[in-house]
Amino acid sequence: MYNGKDNTFHRANGQIHYLWNQLIPVMRLFLLSLGFLILQFFCQAQERTLGYYLEKGAANSPYLQDLNNQLASNSIDSLLILAQQLPAISLNGNLYYAPVINQWGYSEAITNGGNFITTLNVAQPLFTGKIRKTGFERVGILNEAIATSLKLAESELQKLITEQYLAAYALQSDIGFYTEAYGYMQEQDSLLRQLVEHGFYSQTEYLSFQVEKQYLDLDLAALQAQFRKALGTLNISCGITDKTEVTLAPPDIQLRNLSSGNSSPFFLRFTLDSLMIDNDRQQIDLQYRPTFGWLADAGIVNNVPKEIYKNFGIGLGLNFTLPIYDGQQKQLNYRKVDFREESRKGYEAFFRNQFDEQLWQLSEELRSSRDMIPKLNKQLELAAMLIRQNRLLLNSGSLPMTDYLISLRNYLTIRNNLRQNEVKIQQIINEINYWKQ
């Protein structure tokens, strides 16, 4: 018996196989060309790692260089303390003439008519051991404070550069993924056009597919612009002026498991502040200790030029100073130091609470983000399976175009969520490592 429905089905099925066989060579040529273009792009672009940017950022940072210069400059202060305790030698001279004209002038009993003085003077403080010790301690504390500031500055710079690198790498990954998705849609385009011409799909459905493809193309162009901007920001932070086309290598940021505790630069700075305050108290005490010194001079002191040869001589002496009363400035300065110590304790207590809370929140956020990975992978696997099946149905003309586009959007969304979650995990680890230094 003649069955028109079966005959039509076999005829349509034959047309589909014919079209598919005709499109296979075209698709192979397209994929080879696309692969060649992608390979050419990545061969031309230089791959740079996170370590490269961290190294460049540290080398080009003027602030880090300033802190290193401060360390070098502060080391000279120890030599200055020693130099201040050595004998100080100076050469002094004075030529003075007070004439008396017509009995008008200064009293010669006072001025001697003038004088000529040239002396070589030597002076040195005595019993300065306490002063030297306190000064050396202060220099040591300042060195530690600058070194701590340097460590914090390096960590902050590394954290900033890593954040910007991760942001740029995420955009680069998005570009790669959207390029791949656009390639799939481009591959489908030729086949769908043929199916539309043979009546399997309407022109409206094909236009819906074209609109979706244009949206993807616009998203890809926007991502490329964002990537160029993010890469420019990264280069600015690192002091890089090179405009070479680059690709970013996948970052590998490992979680620091152990914290350095009280030896961390975050807490060490409070300890150093306390030591500096104690040193300031010692400096106040030293201002009220008796001071001793010796002095000597040798030279000419003369008021009669014709007898100058008789006035060569030497002089020796000791000096002593003991503060008695200065309006209770010592107690007032002590009070100022006490206020500084109270403020330091308040800042330290507040920061410790903030530090613990920050680490706890980051750890919870990291745990939640890691728990999402298996769920997103499973969801992505199901979405990929669905889109593969829908693609086969679409190619045979038995699936509405809207259903295929919906499954494609879902797949893109899930894959994007997975990638964003992976980048977020790296960002959280970067933040935790900063606090755990």
Secondary structure, DSSP 4 states (H G I P E B T S, - for coil): ---HHHHHHHHHHHHHHHHHHHHHHHHHHHHHHHHHHHHHHHHHSEEE-HHHHHHHHHHH-HHHHHHHHHHHHHHHHHHHHHHHTSPEEEEEEEEEE---BTTBSS-HHHHTTEEEEEEEEEEEEE--HHHHHHHHHHHHHHHHHHHHHHHHHHHHHHHHHHHHHHHHHHHHHHHHHHHHHHHHHHHHHHHHHHHHHTTSS-HHHHHHHHHHHHHHHHHHHHHHHHHHHHHHHHHHHHT------EEEPPP--PPP----GGGSHHHHHHHHHHHHHHHHHHHHHHTTS-EEEEEEEEEEEES-GGGGGG-EEEEEEEEEE----SSSHHHHHHHHHHHHHHHHHHHHHHHHHHHHHHHHHHHHHHHHHHHHHHHHHHHHHHHHHHHHHHHHHHHTT-S-HHHHHHHHHHHHHHHHHHHHHHHHHHHHHHHHHHHT-
